[in-house]
Amino acid sequence: MPPTRLAGLLGTAIREQRQSRELSQSELAELAGVSQATVARIERGERAPSIAVLERLLAAMDVQLVVGVEPLDAHLDTRIDGLAARPIAERIDGLGLDRLLDRLTDFPQVITGCAAAVLQGAPVPADTLQIALRWQDAKLFTRWLETNYGQRWNARWGEFGGVWLEPEEPGEHLWSTRYGEIRATMCDELPETIEVRHGGRSYQVVPLVELELSEPRAAELLRRYRDRQLVSDG
């Protein structure tokens, strides 16, 4: 059975929680009573864990799953088509990246996720700047958030605020700031990037081929865009 979107989302959640606790896959596997290979497959999105295994993995990290629902993504087709009809300069202006990037100078970071896809010409929806950020710079990022009125997304309340700012603390890596929202992908080392230029400005972005391997949401939208192209060409 091919990997599903849910498997990818669960894998990402497990990986982020494990890394925030500085646990290796083997250490988490031992705590949860499963094999390291099982943890690796789940984190890669290759296998959706059973409810029992998922609960054991989360309990081993002192967290629990919060379940929600949202409409199916059929509405995305209309939005993707609308974006494809707009010049790339308009898509980039709509993101408002420059105002935020001009102030993210306290630590190294690169653009990833859907924002990186947009900068490379893909007409995919992107509402938030997503950056790749090293764990070793987490404290610098926290200080930057404190200075710029940062609030972290609280999944339980469905709004920003009421949870710890620090990336090391449990929770979604999404913050609001005085300059806009930031989503962070925490990593040990920054990924390889390419340079793209628009309007006389240079951006360091994770290339599309890597986004499809490491960013489930961006990968899903890129595949959806390609599928629509095939239908149109056919």
Biotite code that builds the C-alpha atoms (Angstrom):
import biotite.structure as struc

atoms = struc.array([
    struc.Atom([0.000, 0.000, 0.000], chain_id="A", res_id=1, res_name="MET", atom_name="CA", element="C"),
    struc.Atom([1.464, 3.426, -0.943], chain_id="A", res_id=2, res_name="PRO", atom_name="CA", element="C"),
    struc.Atom([2.223, 5.940, 1.808], chain_id="A", res_id=3, res_name="PRO", atom_name="CA", element="C"),
    struc.Atom([-0.711, 8.162, 2.811], chain_id="A", res_id=4, res_name="THR", atom_name="CA", element="C"),
    struc.Atom([-0.869, 11.798, 3.833], chain_id="A", res_id=5, res_name="ARG", atom_name="CA", element="C"),
    struc.Atom([-1.814, 10.755, 7.374], chain_id="A", res_id=6, res_name="LEU", atom_name="CA", element="C"),
    struc.Atom([1.213, 8.452, 7.596], chain_id="A", res_id=7, res_name="ALA", atom_name="CA", element="C"),
    struc.Atom([3.441, 11.363, 6.574], chain_id="A", res_id=8, res_name="GLY", atom_name="CA", element="C"),
    struc.Atom([1.885, 13.725, 9.109], chain_id="A", res_id=9, res_name="LEU", atom_name="CA", element="C"),
    struc.Atom([2.178, 11.197, 11.940], chain_id="A", res_id=10, res_name="LEU", atom_name="CA", element="C"),
    struc.Atom([5.775, 10.421, 10.979], chain_id="A", res_id=11, res_name="GLY", atom_name="CA", element="C"),
    struc.Atom([6.694, 14.095, 11.020], chain_id="A", res_id=12, res_name="THR", atom_name="CA", element="C"),
    struc.Atom([5.057, 14.578, 14.415], chain_id="A", res_id=13, res_name="ALA", atom_name="CA", element="C"),
    struc.Atom([6.914, 11.616, 15.927], chain_id="A", res_id=14, res_name="ILE", atom_name="CA", element="C"),
    struc.Atom([10.244, 12.769, 14.483], chain_id="A", res_id=15, res_name="ARG", atom_name="CA", element="C"),
    struc.Atom([9.838, 16.361, 15.710], chain_id="A", res_id=16, res_name="GLU", atom_name="CA", element="C"),
    struc.Atom([8.880, 15.250, 19.220], chain_id="A", res_id=17, res_name="GLN", atom_name="CA", element="C"),
    struc.Atom([11.788, 12.789, 19.366], chain_id="A", res_id=18, res_name="ARG", atom_name="CA", element="C"),
    struc.Atom([14.321, 15.344, 18.163], chain_id="A", res_id=19, res_name="GLN", atom_name="CA", element="C"),
    struc.Atom([13.052, 18.004, 20.559], chain_id="A", res_id=20, res_name="SER", atom_name="CA", element="C"),
    struc.Atom([13.920, 15.586, 23.387], chain_id="A", res_id=21, res_name="ARG", atom_name="CA", element="C"),
    struc.Atom([17.308, 14.741, 21.887], chain_id="A", res_id=22, res_name="GLU", atom_name="CA", element="C"),
    struc.Atom([16.398, 11.059, 21.684], chain_id="A", res_id=23, res_name="LEU", atom_name="CA", element="C"),
    struc.Atom([17.834, 8.746, 19.061], chain_id="A", res_id=24, res_name="SER", atom_name="CA", element="C"),
    struc.Atom([15.511, 6.424, 17.180], chain_id="A", res_id=25, res_name="GLN", atom_name="CA", element="C"),
    struc.Atom([16.950, 3.497, 19.135], chain_id="A", res_id=26, res_name="SER", atom_name="CA", element="C"),
    struc.Atom([16.335, 5.212, 22.478], chain_id="A", res_id=27, res_name="GLU", atom_name="CA", element="C"),
    struc.Atom([12.725, 6.004, 21.590], chain_id="A", res_id=28, res_name="LEU", atom_name="CA", element="C"),
    struc.Atom([12.204, 2.460, 20.328], chain_id="A", res_id=29, res_name="ALA", atom_name="CA", element="C"),
    struc.Atom([13.451, 1.015, 23.607], chain_id="A", res_id=30, res_name="GLU", atom_name="CA", element="C"),
    struc.Atom([11.213, 3.308, 25.662], chain_id="A", res_id=31, res_name="LEU", atom_name="CA", element="C"),
    struc.Atom([8.173, 2.388, 23.571], chain_id="A", res_id=32, res_name="ALA", atom_name="CA", element="C"),
    struc.Atom([8.954, -1.320, 23.269], chain_id="A", res_id=33, res_name="GLY", atom_name="CA", element="C"),
    struc.Atom([9.248, -1.395, 19.479], chain_id="A", res_id=34, res_name="VAL", atom_name="CA", element="C"),
    struc.Atom([12.142, -1.873, 17.079], chain_id="A", res_id=35, res_name="SER", atom_name="CA", element="C"),
    struc.Atom([14.358, 0.930, 15.767], chain_id="A", res_id=36, res_name="GLN", atom_name="CA", element="C"),
    struc.Atom([13.385, -0.106, 12.235], chain_id="A", res_id=37, res_name="ALA", atom_name="CA", element="C"),
    struc.Atom([9.720, 0.455, 13.116], chain_id="A", res_id=38, res_name="THR", atom_name="CA", element="C"),
    struc.Atom([10.448, 3.975, 14.364], chain_id="A", res_id=39, res_name="VAL", atom_name="CA", element="C"),
    struc.Atom([12.478, 4.725, 11.221], chain_id="A", res_id=40, res_name="ALA", atom_name="CA", element="C"),
    struc.Atom([9.696, 3.554, 8.883], chain_id="A", res_id=41, res_name="ARG", atom_name="CA", element="C"),
    struc.Atom([7.061, 5.525, 10.769], chain_id="A", res_id=42, res_name="ILE", atom_name="CA", element="C"),
    struc.Atom([9.143, 8.712, 10.754], chain_id="A", res_id=43, res_name="GLU", atom_name="CA", element="C"),
    struc.Atom([9.737, 8.393, 6.998], chain_id="A", res_id=44, res_name="ARG", atom_name="CA", element="C"),
    struc.Atom([6.003, 8.078, 6.455], chain_id="A", res_id=45, res_name="GLY", atom_name="CA", element="C"),
    struc.Atom([6.423, 4.615, 4.948], chain_id="A", res_id=46, res_name="GLU", atom_name="CA", element="C"),
    struc.Atom([4.199, 2.976, 7.552], chain_id="A", res_id=47, res_name="ARG", atom_name="CA", element="C"),
    struc.Atom([1.183, 4.285, 9.444], chain_id="A", res_id=48, res_name="ALA", atom_name="CA", element="C"),
    struc.Atom([1.491, 3.077, 13.044], chain_id="A", res_id=49, res_name="PRO", atom_name="CA", element="C"),
    struc.Atom([-1.339, 1.200, 14.701], chain_id="A", res_id=50, res_name="SER", atom_name="CA", element="C"),
    struc.Atom([-3.199, 3.149, 17.382], chain_id="A", res_id=51, res_name="ILE", atom_name="CA", element="C"),
    struc.Atom([-1.519, 1.027, 20.076], chain_id="A", res_id=52, res_name="ALA", atom_name="CA", element="C"),
    struc.Atom([1.990, 1.693, 18.730], chain_id="A", res_id=53, res_name="VAL", atom_name="CA", element="C"),
    struc.Atom([1.265, 5.388, 18.227], chain_id="A", res_id=54, res_name="LEU", atom_name="CA", element="C"),
    struc.Atom([0.047, 5.719, 21.820], chain_id="A", res_id=55, res_name="GLU", atom_name="CA", element="C"),
    struc.Atom([3.163, 3.927, 23.126], chain_id="A", res_id=56, res_name="ARG", atom_name="CA", element="C"),
    struc.Atom([5.503, 6.156, 21.137], chain_id="A", res_id=57, res_name="LEU", atom_name="CA", element="C"),
    struc.Atom([3.773, 9.339, 22.291], chain_id="A", res_id=58, res_name="LEU", atom_name="CA", element="C"),
    struc.Atom([3.483, 8.176, 25.900], chain_id="A", res_id=59, res_name="ALA", atom_name="CA", element="C"),
    struc.Atom([7.221, 7.436, 25.907], chain_id="A", res_id=60, res_name="ALA", atom_name="CA", element="C"),
    struc.Atom([7.714, 11.162, 25.201], chain_id="A", res_id=61, res_name="MET", atom_name="CA", element="C"),
    struc.Atom([5.026, 12.315, 27.696], chain_id="A", res_id=62, res_name="ASP", atom_name="CA", element="C"),
    struc.Atom([2.720, 13.702, 25.014], chain_id="A", res_id=63, res_name="VAL", atom_name="CA", element="C"),
    struc.Atom([-0.629, 12.706, 23.546], chain_id="A", res_id=64, res_name="GLN", atom_name="CA", element="C"),
    struc.Atom([-2.298, 13.086, 20.166], chain_id="A", res_id=65, res_name="LEU", atom_name="CA", element="C"),
    struc.Atom([-4.949, 15.783, 19.626], chain_id="A", res_id=66, res_name="VAL", atom_name="CA", element="C"),
    struc.Atom([-7.282, 14.826, 16.765], chain_id="A", res_id=67, res_name="VAL", atom_name="CA", element="C"),
    struc.Atom([-9.140, 17.313, 14.575], chain_id="A", res_id=68, res_name="GLY", atom_name="CA", element="C"),
    struc.Atom([-10.903, 17.294, 11.223], chain_id="A", res_id=69, res_name="VAL", atom_name="CA", element="C"),
    struc.Atom([-11.052, 19.726, 8.325], chain_id="A", res_id=70, res_name="GLU", atom_name="CA", element="C"),
    struc.Atom([-12.684, 19.759, 4.882], chain_id="A", res_id=71, res_name="PRO", atom_name="CA", element="C"),
    struc.Atom([-11.190, 17.640, 2.112], chain_id="A", res_id=72, res_name="LEU", atom_name="CA", element="C"),
    struc.Atom([-8.715, 19.409, -0.144], chain_id="A", res_id=73, res_name="ASP", atom_name="CA", element="C"),
    struc.Atom([-10.876, 19.601, -3.268], chain_id="A", res_id=74, res_name="ALA", atom_name="CA", element="C"),
    struc.Atom([-11.021, 23.376, -2.830], chain_id="A", res_id=75, res_name="HIS", atom_name="CA", element="C"),
    struc.Atom([-7.255, 23.464, -3.356], chain_id="A", res_id=76, res_name="LEU", atom_name="CA", element="C"),
    struc.Atom([-7.661, 22.734, -7.056], chain_id="A", res_id=77, res_name="ASP", atom_name="CA", element="C"),
    struc.Atom([-9.409, 26.059, -7.614], chain_id="A", res_id=78, res_name="THR", atom_name="CA", element="C"),
    struc.Atom([-6.799, 27.874, -5.549], chain_id="A", res_id=79, res_name="ARG", atom_name="CA", element="C"),
    struc.Atom([-3.892, 26.220, -7.389], chain_id="A", res_id=80, res_name="ILE", atom_name="CA", element="C"),
    struc.Atom([-5.442, 27.116, -10.741], chain_id="A", res_id=81, res_name="ASP", atom_name="CA", element="C"),
    struc.Atom([-5.866, 30.713, -9.615], chain_id="A", res_id=82, res_name="GLY", atom_name="CA", element="C"),
    struc.Atom([-2.264, 30.941, -8.463], chain_id="A", res_id=83, res_name="LEU", atom_name="CA", element="C"),
    struc.Atom([-0.991, 29.415, -11.719], chain_id="A", res_id=84, res_name="ALA", atom_name="CA", element="C"),
    struc.Atom([-2.706, 32.222, -13.623], chain_id="A", res_id=85, res_name="ALA", atom_name="CA", element="C"),
    struc.Atom([-0.889, 34.911, -11.622], chain_id="A", res_id=86, res_name="ARG", atom_name="CA", element="C"),
    struc.Atom([2.652, 36.136, -12.376], chain_id="A", res_id=87, res_name="PRO", atom_name="CA", element="C"),
    struc.Atom([5.246, 34.740, -9.962], chain_id="A", res_id=88, res_name="ILE", atom_name="CA", element="C"),
    struc.Atom([6.093, 38.269, -8.758], chain_id="A", res_id=89, res_name="ALA", atom_name="CA", element="C"),
    struc.Atom([2.492, 38.649, -7.542], chain_id="A", res_id=90, res_name="GLU", atom_name="CA", element="C"),
    struc.Atom([2.620, 35.295, -5.764], chain_id="A", res_id=91, res_name="ARG", atom_name="CA", element="C"),
    struc.Atom([5.813, 36.300, -3.955], chain_id="A", res_id=92, res_name="ILE", atom_name="CA", element="C"),
    struc.Atom([4.447, 39.725, -3.015], chain_id="A", res_id=93, res_name="ASP", atom_name="CA", element="C"),
    struc.Atom([1.366, 38.018, -1.598], chain_id="A", res_id=94, res_name="GLY", atom_name="CA", element="C"),
    struc.Atom([3.557, 36.069, 0.824], chain_id="A", res_id=95, res_name="LEU", atom_name="CA", element="C"),
    struc.Atom([5.093, 39.219, 2.318], chain_id="A", res_id=96, res_name="GLY", atom_name="CA", element="C"),
    struc.Atom([8.409, 37.416, 2.817], chain_id="A", res_id=97, res_name="LEU", atom_name="CA", element="C"),
    struc.Atom([10.812, 40.335, 2.613], chain_id="A", res_id=98, res_name="ASP", atom_name="CA", element="C"),
    struc.Atom([9.478, 42.211, 5.636], chain_id="A", res_id=99, res_name="ARG", atom_name="CA", element="C"),
    struc.Atom([10.017, 39.176, 7.822], chain_id="A", res_id=100, res_name="LEU", atom_name="CA", element="C"),
    struc.Atom([13.274, 37.965, 6.273], chain_id="A", res_id=101, res_name="LEU", atom_name="CA", element="C"),
    struc.Atom([14.870, 41.409, 6.717], chain_id="A", res_id=102, res_name="ASP", atom_name="CA", element="C"),
    struc.Atom([14.532, 40.934, 10.475], chain_id="A", res_id=103, res_name="ARG", atom_name="CA", element="C"),
    struc.Atom([15.616, 37.295, 10.727], chain_id="A", res_id=104, res_name="LEU", atom_name="CA", element="C"),
    struc.Atom([19.298, 38.145, 10.964], chain_id="A", res_id=105, res_name="THR", atom_name="CA", element="C"),
    struc.Atom([20.168, 36.823, 14.435], chain_id="A", res_id=106, res_name="ASP", atom_name="CA", element="C"),
    struc.Atom([20.717, 33.217, 13.344], chain_id="A", res_id=107, res_name="PHE", atom_name="CA", element="C"),
    struc.Atom([21.267, 31.266, 10.102], chain_id="A", res_id=108, res_name="PRO", atom_name="CA", element="C"),
    struc.Atom([18.217, 29.817, 8.410], chain_id="A", res_id=109, res_name="GLN", atom_name="CA", element="C"),
    struc.Atom([16.978, 28.825, 4.941], chain_id="A", res_id=110, res_name="VAL", atom_name="CA", element="C"),
    struc.Atom([13.547, 28.908, 3.331], chain_id="A", res_id=111, res_name="ILE", atom_name="CA", element="C"),
    struc.Atom([11.767, 25.581, 3.047], chain_id="A", res_id=112, res_name="THR", atom_name="CA", element="C"),
    struc.Atom([8.239, 24.219, 2.687], chain_id="A", res_id=113, res_name="GLY", atom_name="CA", element="C"),
    struc.Atom([5.620, 25.776, 0.448], chain_id="A", res_id=114, res_name="CYS", atom_name="CA", element="C"),
    struc.Atom([7.287, 29.206, 0.546], chain_id="A", res_id=115, res_name="ALA", atom_name="CA", element="C"),
    struc.Atom([10.401, 27.670, -1.036], chain_id="A", res_id=116, res_name="ALA", atom_name="CA", element="C"),
    struc.Atom([8.217, 26.013, -3.675], chain_id="A", res_id=117, res_name="ALA", atom_name="CA", element="C"),
    struc.Atom([6.573, 29.336, -4.540], chain_id="A", res_id=118, res_name="VAL", atom_name="CA", element="C"),
    struc.Atom([9.967, 31.025, -4.941], chain_id="A", res_id=119, res_name="LEU", atom_name="CA", element="C"),
    struc.Atom([10.874, 28.282, -7.432], chain_id="A", res_id=120, res_name="GLN", atom_name="CA", element="C"),
    struc.Atom([7.768, 28.939, -9.507], chain_id="A", res_id=121, res_name="GLY", atom_name="CA", element="C"),
    struc.Atom([5.338, 26.327, -8.202], chain_id="A", res_id=122, res_name="ALA", atom_name="CA", element="C"),
    struc.Atom([1.780, 27.737, -7.843], chain_id="A", res_id=123, res_name="PRO", atom_name="CA", element="C"),
    struc.Atom([1.063, 26.070, -4.523], chain_id="A", res_id=124, res_name="VAL", atom_name="CA", element="C"),
    struc.Atom([-0.767, 27.735, -1.611], chain_id="A", res_id=125, res_name="PRO", atom_name="CA", element="C"),
    struc.Atom([1.638, 29.174, 0.957], chain_id="A", res_id=126, res_name="ALA", atom_name="CA", element="C"),
    struc.Atom([0.343, 31.274, 3.823], chain_id="A", res_id=127, res_name="ASP", atom_name="CA", element="C"),
    struc.Atom([3.329, 31.212, 6.183], chain_id="A", res_id=128, res_name="THR", atom_name="CA", element="C"),
    struc.Atom([7.087, 31.607, 5.892], chain_id="A", res_id=129, res_name="LEU", atom_name="CA", element="C"),
    struc.Atom([8.654, 28.240, 6.693], chain_id="A", res_id=130, res_name="GLN", atom_name="CA", element="C"),
    struc.Atom([12.327, 28.125, 7.602], chain_id="A", res_id=131, res_name="ILE", atom_name="CA", element="C"),
    struc.Atom([14.765, 25.340, 8.386], chain_id="A", res_id=132, res_name="ALA", atom_name="CA", element="C"),
    struc.Atom([16.515, 26.142, 11.653], chain_id="A", res_id=133, res_name="LEU", atom_name="CA", element="C"),
    struc.Atom([19.261, 24.307, 13.527], chain_id="A", res_id=134, res_name="ARG", atom_name="CA", element="C"),
    struc.Atom([18.602, 23.009, 17.019], chain_id="A", res_id=135, res_name="TRP", atom_name="CA", element="C"),
    struc.Atom([21.824, 24.658, 18.181], chain_id="A", res_id=136, res_name="GLN", atom_name="CA", element="C"),
    struc.Atom([20.291, 28.046, 17.289], chain_id="A", res_id=137, res_name="ASP", atom_name="CA", element="C"),
    struc.Atom([17.024, 27.395, 19.136], chain_id="A", res_id=138, res_name="ALA", atom_name="CA", element="C"),
    struc.Atom([17.930, 29.718, 22.025], chain_id="A", res_id=139, res_name="LYS", atom_name="CA", element="C"),
    struc.Atom([18.800, 32.537, 19.626], chain_id="A", res_id=140, res_name="LEU", atom_name="CA", element="C"),
    struc.Atom([15.478, 32.002, 17.898], chain_id="A", res_id=141, res_name="PHE", atom_name="CA", element="C"),
    struc.Atom([13.649, 32.064, 21.244], chain_id="A", res_id=142, res_name="THR", atom_name="CA", element="C"),
    struc.Atom([15.295, 35.370, 22.169], chain_id="A", res_id=143, res_name="ARG", atom_name="CA", element="C"),
    struc.Atom([14.314, 36.771, 18.772], chain_id="A", res_id=144, res_name="TRP", atom_name="CA", element="C"),
    struc.Atom([10.724, 35.686, 19.375], chain_id="A", res_id=145, res_name="LEU", atom_name="CA", element="C"),
    struc.Atom([10.697, 37.318, 22.805], chain_id="A", res_id=146, res_name="GLU", atom_name="CA", element="C"),
    struc.Atom([11.948, 40.574, 21.319], chain_id="A", res_id=147, res_name="THR", atom_name="CA", element="C"),
    struc.Atom([9.370, 40.523, 18.534], chain_id="A", res_id=148, res_name="ASN", atom_name="CA", element="C"),
    struc.Atom([6.239, 39.670, 20.532], chain_id="A", res_id=149, res_name="TYR", atom_name="CA", element="C"),
    struc.Atom([6.229, 36.021, 19.515], chain_id="A", res_id=150, res_name="GLY", atom_name="CA", element="C"),
    struc.Atom([3.414, 33.684, 20.485], chain_id="A", res_id=151, res_name="GLN", atom_name="CA", element="C"),
    struc.Atom([3.341, 29.961, 19.798], chain_id="A", res_id=152, res_name="ARG", atom_name="CA", element="C"),
    struc.Atom([0.405, 28.100, 18.295], chain_id="A", res_id=153, res_name="TRP", atom_name="CA", element="C"),
    struc.Atom([-1.659, 26.343, 20.935], chain_id="A", res_id=154, res_name="ASN", atom_name="CA", element="C"),
    struc.Atom([-3.368, 23.355, 19.291], chain_id="A", res_id=155, res_name="ALA", atom_name="CA", element="C"),
    struc.Atom([-5.562, 22.727, 22.328], chain_id="A", res_id=156, res_name="ARG", atom_name="CA", element="C"),
    struc.Atom([-6.990, 26.243, 22.304], chain_id="A", res_id=157, res_name="TRP", atom_name="CA", element="C"),
    struc.Atom([-6.919, 26.671, 18.518], chain_id="A", res_id=158, res_name="GLY", atom_name="CA", element="C"),
    struc.Atom([-5.105, 30.017, 18.790], chain_id="A", res_id=159, res_name="GLU", atom_name="CA", element="C"),
    struc.Atom([-1.718, 31.557, 19.515], chain_id="A", res_id=160, res_name="PHE", atom_name="CA", element="C"),
    struc.Atom([-0.580, 31.908, 23.116], chain_id="A", res_id=161, res_name="GLY", atom_name="CA", element="C"),
    struc.Atom([-0.652, 30.038, 26.396], chain_id="A", res_id=162, res_name="GLY", atom_name="CA", element="C"),
    struc.Atom([2.255, 27.662, 25.644], chain_id="A", res_id=163, res_name="VAL", atom_name="CA", element="C"),
    struc.Atom([6.030, 27.888, 25.955], chain_id="A", res_id=164, res_name="TRP", atom_name="CA", element="C"),
    struc.Atom([7.848, 29.741, 23.163], chain_id="A", res_id=165, res_name="LEU", atom_name="CA", element="C"),
    struc.Atom([10.916, 27.498, 23.113], chain_id="A", res_id=166, res_name="GLU", atom_name="CA", element="C"),
    struc.Atom([11.155, 25.074, 20.164], chain_id="A", res_id=167, res_name="PRO", atom_name="CA", element="C"),
    struc.Atom([12.437, 22.421, 22.582], chain_id="A", res_id=168, res_name="GLU", atom_name="CA", element="C"),
    struc.Atom([9.086, 22.404, 24.377], chain_id="A", res_id=169, res_name="GLU", atom_name="CA", element="C"),
    struc.Atom([6.291, 20.113, 23.103], chain_id="A", res_id=170, res_name="PRO", atom_name="CA", element="C"),
    struc.Atom([3.970, 21.625, 20.535], chain_id="A", res_id=171, res_name="GLY", atom_name="CA", element="C"),
    struc.Atom([3.685, 22.697, 16.922], chain_id="A", res_id=172, res_name="GLU", atom_name="CA", element="C"),
    struc.Atom([6.613, 24.707, 15.579], chain_id="A", res_id=173, res_name="HIS", atom_name="CA", element="C"),
    struc.Atom([4.456, 27.649, 14.493], chain_id="A", res_id=174, res_name="LEU", atom_name="CA", element="C"),
    struc.Atom([4.692, 31.164, 15.894], chain_id="A", res_id=175, res_name="TRP", atom_name="CA", element="C"),
    struc.Atom([3.088, 34.537, 15.286], chain_id="A", res_id=176, res_name="SER", atom_name="CA", element="C"),
    struc.Atom([5.299, 37.646, 15.507], chain_id="A", res_id=177, res_name="THR", atom_name="CA", element="C"),
    struc.Atom([4.896, 41.373, 14.978], chain_id="A", res_id=178, res_name="ARG", atom_name="CA", element="C"),
    struc.Atom([6.124, 40.847, 11.396], chain_id="A", res_id=179, res_name="TYR", atom_name="CA", element="C"),
    struc.Atom([4.149, 37.747, 10.436], chain_id="A", res_id=180, res_name="GLY", atom_name="CA", element="C"),
    struc.Atom([3.880, 34.032, 11.109], chain_id="A", res_id=181, res_name="GLU", atom_name="CA", element="C"),
    struc.Atom([6.841, 31.638, 11.047], chain_id="A", res_id=182, res_name="ILE", atom_name="CA", element="C"),
    struc.Atom([6.819, 27.876, 10.814], chain_id="A", res_id=183, res_name="ARG", atom_name="CA", element="C"),
    struc.Atom([10.131, 26.182, 11.646], chain_id="A", res_id=184, res_name="ALA", atom_name="CA", element="C"),
    struc.Atom([11.531, 22.831, 10.603], chain_id="A", res_id=185, res_name="THR", atom_name="CA", element="C"),
    struc.Atom([14.116, 22.022, 13.281], chain_id="A", res_id=186, res_name="MET", atom_name="CA", element="C"),
    struc.Atom([17.188, 20.080, 12.149], chain_id="A", res_id=187, res_name="CYS", atom_name="CA", element="C"),
    struc.Atom([20.720, 19.227, 13.226], chain_id="A", res_id=188, res_name="ASP", atom_name="CA", element="C"),
    struc.Atom([22.261, 20.789, 10.116], chain_id="A", res_id=189, res_name="GLU", atom_name="CA", element="C"),
    struc.Atom([20.747, 23.133, 7.569], chain_id="A", res_id=190, res_name="LEU", atom_name="CA", element="C"),
    struc.Atom([19.816, 21.395, 4.308], chain_id="A", res_id=191, res_name="PRO", atom_name="CA", element="C"),
    struc.Atom([21.566, 22.097, 1.026], chain_id="A", res_id=192, res_name="GLU", atom_name="CA", element="C"),
    struc.Atom([20.040, 25.040, -0.819], chain_id="A", res_id=193, res_name="THR", atom_name="CA", element="C"),
    struc.Atom([19.945, 26.726, -4.191], chain_id="A", res_id=194, res_name="ILE", atom_name="CA", element="C"),
    struc.Atom([19.831, 30.453, -4.862], chain_id="A", res_id=195, res_name="GLU", atom_name="CA", element="C"),
    struc.Atom([16.847, 32.007, -6.597], chain_id="A", res_id=196, res_name="VAL", atom_name="CA", element="C"),
    struc.Atom([16.506, 35.670, -7.479], chain_id="A", res_id=197, res_name="ARG", atom_name="CA", element="C"),
    struc.Atom([13.382, 37.762, -7.815], chain_id="A", res_id=198, res_name="HIS", atom_name="CA", element="C"),
    struc.Atom([13.075, 41.517, -8.053], chain_id="A", res_id=199, res_name="GLY", atom_name="CA", element="C"),
    struc.Atom([16.785, 42.027, -7.475], chain_id="A", res_id=200, res_name="GLY", atom_name="CA", element="C"),
    struc.Atom([16.725, 39.986, -4.272], chain_id="A", res_id=201, res_name="ARG", atom_name="CA", element="C"),
    struc.Atom([18.441, 36.664, -3.576], chain_id="A", res_id=202, res_name="SER", atom_name="CA", element="C"),
    struc.Atom([16.795, 33.847, -1.601], chain_id="A", res_id=203, res_name="TYR", atom_name="CA", element="C"),
    struc.Atom([18.377, 30.637, -0.293], chain_id="A", res_id=204, res_name="GLN", atom_name="CA", element="C"),
    struc.Atom([15.777, 27.907, -0.682], chain_id="A", res_id=205, res_name="VAL", atom_name="CA", element="C"),
    struc.Atom([15.572, 24.140, -0.331], chain_id="A", res_id=206, res_name="VAL", atom_name="CA", element="C"),
    struc.Atom([15.239, 22.744, -3.904], chain_id="A", res_id=207, res_name="PRO", atom_name="CA", element="C"),
    struc.Atom([11.976, 21.177, -5.045], chain_id="A", res_id=208, res_name="LEU", atom_name="CA", element="C"),
    struc.Atom([13.401, 17.659, -5.258], chain_id="A", res_id=209, res_name="VAL", atom_name="CA", element="C"),
    struc.Atom([14.417, 17.820, -1.593], chain_id="A", res_id=210, res_name="GLU", atom_name="CA", element="C"),
    struc.Atom([11.083, 19.345, -0.544], chain_id="A", res_id=211, res_name="LEU", atom_name="CA", element="C"),
    struc.Atom([9.319, 16.310, -1.966], chain_id="A", res_id=212, res_name="GLU", atom_name="CA", element="C"),
    struc.Atom([11.432, 14.071, 0.278], chain_id="A", res_id=213, res_name="LEU", atom_name="CA", element="C"),
    struc.Atom([11.396, 16.074, 3.500], chain_id="A", res_id=214, res_name="SER", atom_name="CA", element="C"),
    struc.Atom([8.255, 18.253, 3.625], chain_id="A", res_id=215, res_name="GLU", atom_name="CA", element="C"),
    struc.Atom([5.025, 16.188, 3.454], chain_id="A", res_id=216, res_name="PRO", atom_name="CA", element="C"),
    struc.Atom([2.643, 19.117, 2.956], chain_id="A", res_id=217, res_name="ARG", atom_name="CA", element="C"),
    struc.Atom([4.735, 20.750, 0.230], chain_id="A", res_id=218, res_name="ALA", atom_name="CA", element="C"),
    struc.Atom([5.225, 17.355, -1.430], chain_id="A", res_id=219, res_name="ALA", atom_name="CA", element="C"),
    struc.Atom([1.469, 16.718, -1.451], chain_id="A", res_id=220, res_name="GLU", atom_name="CA", element="C"),
    struc.Atom([0.725, 20.096, -3.044], chain_id="A", res_id=221, res_name="LEU", atom_name="CA", element="C"),
    struc.Atom([3.464, 19.702, -5.649], chain_id="A", res_id=222, res_name="LEU", atom_name="CA", element="C"),
    struc.Atom([2.083, 16.299, -6.641], chain_id="A", res_id=223, res_name="ARG", atom_name="CA", element="C"),
    struc.Atom([-1.401, 17.767, -6.836], chain_id="A", res_id=224, res_name="ARG", atom_name="CA", element="C"),
    struc.Atom([-0.150, 20.546, -9.114], chain_id="A", res_id=225, res_name="TYR", atom_name="CA", element="C"),
    struc.Atom([1.645, 18.061, -11.388], chain_id="A", res_id=226, res_name="ARG", atom_name="CA", element="C"),
    struc.Atom([-1.463, 15.861, -11.573], chain_id="A", res_id=227, res_name="ASP", atom_name="CA", element="C"),
    struc.Atom([-3.529, 18.839, -12.663], chain_id="A", res_id=228, res_name="ARG", atom_name="CA", element="C"),
    struc.Atom([-0.963, 19.693, -15.318], chain_id="A", res_id=229, res_name="GLN", atom_name="CA", element="C"),
    struc.Atom([-1.206, 16.142, -16.689], chain_id="A", res_id=230, res_name="LEU", atom_name="CA", element="C"),
    struc.Atom([-4.988, 16.401, -16.847], chain_id="A", res_id=231, res_name="VAL", atom_name="CA", element="C"),
    struc.Atom([-4.782, 19.762, -18.627], chain_id="A", res_id=232, res_name="SER", atom_name="CA", element="C"),
    struc.Atom([-2.157, 18.519, -21.114], chain_id="A", res_id=233, res_name="ASP", atom_name="CA", element="C"),
    struc.Atom([-4.138, 15.367, -21.752], chain_id="A", res_id=234, res_name="GLY", atom_name="CA", element="C"),
])
